[in-house]
């Protein structure tokens, strides 16, 4: 079972995050109240997130993934990315950060 970890990032804009996930081919779930993430065996984990990309969608990159989540941190006014160790080895987190950066830059250039 792969452990989830929080990835340090500067994702502050919900709309650009959703757009970035869509660029990668994902259809994220958006929740008002954080929901539990699931592991690769569909096991419910204690980690929760407001925006979730379910593991079935991540599998298009990796083949045996866990959910990917984004939890809003009120104190820091930004999202915390929650990604499994397995998926970070396959650079899922880096792909999301790159796509997010691209959307932010494109918006700034408009």
C-alpha positions as CSV (number, residue, x, y, z in Angstrom):
1,X,0.0,0.0,0.0
2,X,1.5,3.3,-1.1
3,X,1.4,6.2,1.4
4,X,0.0,9.5,0.6
5,X,2.1,12.6,1.1
6,X,1.5,16.4,0.8
7,X,3.4,18.0,-2.1
8,X,4.6,21.6,-1.6
9,X,3.3,23.7,-4.4
10,X,1.8,27.2,-5.0
11,X,-1.6,26.3,-6.4
12,X,-3.8,29.2,-5.3
13,X,-6.4,29.5,-8.1
14,X,-9.2,27.0,-8.2
15,X,-10.3,27.7,-11.8
16,X,-6.7,27.4,-13.1
17,X,-6.3,24.2,-11.2
18,X,-9.4,22.7,-12.7
19,X,-8.3,23.9,-16.2
20,X,-4.9,22.3,-15.7
21,X,-6.4,19.0,-14.7
22,X,-8.7,19.1,-17.7
23,X,-5.7,19.8,-20.0
24,X,-4.2,16.6,-18.7
25,X,-7.4,14.8,-19.7
26,X,-8.9,14.5,-16.2
27,X,-12.4,15.3,-15.0
28,X,-12.0,16.3,-11.4
29,X,-14.6,16.0,-8.7
30,X,-15.2,19.3,-6.8
31,X,-16.6,19.1,-3.3
32,X,-17.6,21.8,-0.8
33,X,-16.6,19.5,2.1
34,X,-13.4,17.4,1.8
35,X,-14.0,13.8,0.8
36,X,-11.8,10.8,1.5
37,X,-9.2,9.7,-1.1
38,X,-9.1,6.1,-2.2
39,X,-6.1,3.8,-2.6
40,X,-5.3,1.6,-5.6
41,X,-7.3,-1.2,-4.1
42,X,-10.3,1.1,-3.7
43,X,-9.6,1.3,0.0
44,X,-10.8,4.4,1.8
45,X,-7.9,6.4,3.1
46,X,-7.9,9.0,6.0
47,X,-6.6,11.8,3.7
48,X,-9.3,14.1,2.4
49,X,-9.5,16.7,-0.4
50,X,-11.8,19.3,-1.9
51,X,-10.8,18.5,-5.5
52,X,-10.2,14.9,-6.4
53,X,-9.0,13.1,-9.5
54,X,-10.0,9.5,-9.1
55,X,-7.4,6.8,-9.5
56,X,-9.1,5.3,-12.6
57,X,-8.2,8.6,-14.4
58,X,-4.7,8.7,-13.1
59,X,-4.2,5.1,-14.4
60,X,-4.0,6.4,-17.9
61,X,-0.5,7.6,-16.9
62,X,0.6,5.0,-14.5
63,X,-1.5,1.8,-14.6
64,X,-1.9,1.3,-10.8
65,X,-2.6,4.6,-9.2
66,X,-4.2,6.1,-6.1
67,X,-6.5,9.1,-6.1
68,X,-4.9,12.6,-6.4
69,X,-6.3,15.3,-4.2
70,X,-6.2,19.0,-3.5
71,X,-7.1,20.3,-0.1
72,X,-7.7,24.0,0.4
73,X,-5.5,25.4,3.3
74,X,-7.3,28.4,4.8
75,X,-4.2,29.6,6.7
76,X,-1.9,29.7,3.7
77,X,-4.6,30.5,1.1
78,X,-3.5,27.8,-1.3
79,X,-4.1,24.2,-2.1
80,X,-2.1,21.3,-0.8
81,X,-1.6,18.5,-3.3
82,X,-2.0,15.0,-1.9
83,X,-0.3,12.4,-4.0
84,X,0.8,8.9,-3.3
85,X,4.5,8.0,-3.2
86,X,3.9,5.6,-6.1
87,X,2.4,8.4,-8.3
88,X,5.2,10.9,-7.4
89,X,7.8,8.4,-8.6
90,X,5.9,8.5,-11.9
91,X,5.9,12.3,-11.9
92,X,2.1,12.8,-11.7
93,X,2.6,15.7,-9.3
94,X,5.1,17.4,-11.7
95,X,2.8,17.0,-14.6
96,X,0.0,18.7,-12.7
97,X,2.3,21.6,-11.5
98,X,3.5,22.1,-15.1
99,X,0.0,22.2,-16.5
100,X,-1.1,24.6,-13.7
101,X,1.9,26.9,-14.4
102,X,1.0,26.9,-18.1
103,X,-2.6,28.0,-17.4
104,X,-1.5,30.7,-15.0
105,X,1.0,32.1,-17.5
106,X,-1.5,32.0,-20.4
107,X,-4.1,33.8,-18.3
108,X,-1.5,36.5,-17.4
109,X,-0.6,37.0,-21.1
110,X,-4.2,37.5,-22.1
